[in-house]
Amino acid sequence: MNFKNTVTAQLEFLKRQQTLCEKKLRMLPQQGSLVKKRSRGKDYYYLDDGFQRISLIDDPALYQSLQDKKTLTQQLRSLQYDIPLLQRVVKNYQPILPLESDWHRFTAEQNTGWKQEKKHLYKGTFYRSKSETLIAAILSSYELIFKYEAAYEAGGFRHYPDFLVERPRDKKLFLWEHFGMIADEEYNKKMFFTLQDYHKAGVNLWDNLIITFDQPDGSIDTDYIDRIIKLYLL
């Protein structure tokens, strides 16, 4: 299931929940609300109808009805916010799904800048960091097709993602950026602008863009990388 189908399914589910909430609310008391007052370390509940407060200590059924009304009203308020948001996502989303034949136009090692940083050799390719080398090794262990720092263009945007990975089951192309020096302020600024450029180009996080990070000590959580691959690429 692609991103748009997933969002559409979630939208339909929320609409059903909205209908259910509205139906249940019509069966509950329409006037008044539940209020709580604390006295001498104990909570007391009242029906507040706007004019007076009526104790519910002897009416547990009415208390439960008002409690249900409060919970359903909160749920409905959340749904009324989320549904229009998802509707806009479904309406405006434009996925980038290169065809299988498009894969061959991405030539590996197109990024010729900062070659001196590529010090880690793995299966004939030099990588810039140990973390990227480990990611490449894990991708290779699953026999996934990928390219390192290949040029990628979309919507007038050109960049060299750390990895381009083709998912076998549907030939969908994923961009993967691994960010290392997250403790460096200037590095973080560049990271932010990179993600912003991707977004403008229609490359969406956790749809066709994967991002990972070094840990604070500079190491990489290979178990996490493995889970990411299983979740999105297999």
C-alpha positions in Angstrom: 0.0 0.0 0.0 1.5 3.4 -1.0 1.5 6.6 1.1 -1.7 8.1 -0.5 -3.6 4.9 -0.1 -2.6 4.6 3.6 -3.7 8.2 4.3 -6.9 7.6 2.5 -7.6 4.5 4.5 -6.9 6.4 7.7 -9.2 9.2 6.6 -12.1 6.8 5.9 -11.5 5.3 9.4 -11.6 8.7 11.0 -14.8 9.6 9.2 -16.4 6.4 10.5 -15.3 7.3 14.0 -16.8 10.8 13.6 -20.1 9.3 12.6 -20.1 6.9 15.5 -19.2 9.7 18.0 -22.0 11.9 16.7 -24.5 9.0 16.9 -23.5 8.2 20.5 -23.6 11.8 21.6 -27.2 12.1 20.4 -28.1 9.4 22.8 -26.6 11.2 25.8 -27.9 14.1 27.8 -27.9 17.2 25.7 -28.0 19.8 28.4 -25.3 20.4 31.0 -21.8 19.2 31.5 -19.8 17.3 34.0 -17.7 19.3 36.5 -15.5 18.2 39.3 -14.9 19.9 42.6 -12.3 18.8 45.1 -13.0 19.2 48.8 -11.0 17.8 51.8 -9.0 15.5 49.6 -12.0 14.0 47.8 -13.4 14.6 44.3 -17.1 15.4 43.9 -18.9 15.5 40.6 -21.8 17.7 39.5 -24.1 18.4 36.6 -23.6 22.0 35.6 -26.6 23.2 33.5 -25.4 26.9 33.4 -27.7 27.9 36.2 -26.9 25.5 39.0 -24.8 22.5 40.0 -26.5 19.3 40.9 -24.6 16.7 42.9 -24.3 13.3 41.2 -23.3 11.4 44.3 -26.6 9.6 44.2 -27.0 9.3 40.5 -24.1 7.1 39.1 -25.9 6.5 35.8 -26.1 10.2 35.0 -22.5 10.6 36.1 -21.4 7.9 33.6 -23.5 9.4 30.8 -21.9 12.8 31.4 -18.5 11.3 31.6 -19.1 9.5 28.3 -20.3 12.8 26.8 -17.1 14.6 27.9 -14.9 11.8 26.4 -16.8 11.7 23.1 -16.8 15.5 22.8 -13.1 15.5 23.1 -12.7 12.7 20.6 -15.0 14.6 18.2 -13.0 17.8 18.5 -9.9 15.9 17.7 -11.5 14.3 14.7 -12.8 17.6 13.4 -9.2 18.8 13.4 -7.6 15.7 11.9 -10.1 14.9 9.1 -9.7 18.2 7.2 -5.9 17.9 7.6 -5.8 14.5 6.0 -8.2 15.6 3.3 -5.7 18.3 2.3 -2.9 15.7 2.3 -4.9 13.4 0.0 -5.9 16.2 -2.3 -2.4 17.8 -2.7 -0.1 14.8 -2.4 1.9 14.1 -5.6 4.2 11.1 -5.1 7.4 10.6 -7.0 7.5 7.0 -8.1 10.1 6.4 -10.8 9.3 3.6 -13.2 11.6 0.5 -13.1 13.2 1.7 -16.3 14.1 5.0 -14.7 16.4 3.3 -12.2 19.1 2.9 -14.8 19.4 6.6 -15.4 20.8 7.1 -11.9 24.5 6.8 -12.3 26.4 5.9 -9.1 29.2 8.1 -7.8 28.1 11.3 -9.6 29.0 13.5 -6.7 32.6 14.4 -7.3 32.9 16.9 -4.5 35.0 16.3 -1.4 36.5 13.1 -2.7 39.2 13.2 0.0 36.5 12.4 2.6 35.8 9.1 1.0 38.1 6.9 3.1 36.0 3.7 3.8 36.1 1.0 1.1 33.3 -1.6 0.8 32.8 -3.8 -2.2 34.5 -1.4 -4.6 32.9 1.8 -3.4 34.4 4.4 -1.1 32.1 5.9 1.6 32.5 9.0 3.6 31.8 7.6 7.0 31.9 4.3 8.9 28.1 4.7 9.5 27.4 4.9 5.8 29.6 1.9 5.2 27.6 -0.1 7.7 24.4 1.0 6.1 25.7 -0.2 2.8 26.7 -3.5 4.3 23.3 -4.1 5.8 21.5 -3.1 2.5 23.8 -5.6 0.7 23.0 -8.3 3.2 19.4 -8.1 2.1 20.5 -8.1 -1.6 18.8 -4.7 -2.1 19.7 -2.6 -5.1 21.1 0.8 -4.2 23.4 3.5 -5.4 25.6 5.8 -3.3 25.5 9.6 -3.8 23.8 9.4 -7.2 22.4 12.6 -8.6 18.6 13.0 -8.0 16.5 15.6 -9.7 12.8 16.5 -9.1 10.9 19.7 -9.6 14.1 21.6 -10.5 15.8 20.3 -7.4 19.1 18.5 -7.6 20.8 16.7 -4.8 23.1 13.7 -4.0 21.3 11.6 -1.3 23.5 9.2 0.6 21.6 6.3 -0.9 19.1 5.6 -3.6 17.4 2.3 -2.8 15.0 0.4 -5.0 12.3 -1.6 -3.1 12.1 -5.0 -4.8 8.3 -5.7 -4.5 7.1 -2.6 -6.3 10.3 -0.9 -7.7 9.6 2.1 -5.6 12.6 4.4 -5.2 13.6 5.6 -1.7 16.1 8.3 -0.9 18.1 7.7 2.3 20.0 10.4 4.1 22.2 9.6 7.1 23.1 12.6 9.2 26.2 12.3 11.3 27.4 15.5 13.0 24.1 16.4 14.6 25.9 18.1 17.5 27.3 20.7 15.1 25.0 23.8 14.7 26.1 24.6 11.1 25.6 20.9 10.1 22.1 21.0 11.6 21.2 24.1 9.6 22.3 22.4 6.4 20.3 19.4 7.4 17.2 21.5 7.9 17.6 23.2 4.5 18.2 19.8 2.8 15.0 18.4 4.2 13.2 21.6 3.3 14.4 21.3 -0.3 13.3 17.7 -0.4 9.8 18.6 0.8 9.5 21.3 -1.9 10.4 18.7 -4.5 7.7 16.3 -3.3 10.1 14.0 -1.5 8.2 13.1 1.7 9.6 11.8 5.0 8.8 8.2 5.6 7.1 7.9 2.3 10.0 8.0 -0.1 12.6 9.6 2.1 14.3 7.8 5.0 16.5 9.6 7.5 18.8 8.2 10.1 21.3 9.7 12.6 24.5 8.9 14.4 24.2 8.5 18.1 25.7 11.2 20.3 29.0 9.3 20.7 29.3 9.0 16.9 28.3 5.3 16.7 25.3 3.9 14.8 22.5 1.6 16.0 22.7 -1.2 13.5 19.6 -2.9 15.0 17.6 0.3 14.3 18.9 0.4 10.7 17.9 -3.2 10.3 14.4 -2.5 11.5 14.1 0.5 9.2 15.0 -1.7 6.2 12.5 -4.4 7.2 9.8 -1.8 7.7 10.2 0.2 4.5 12.3 -1.7 2.0 11.4 -5.4 2.1 
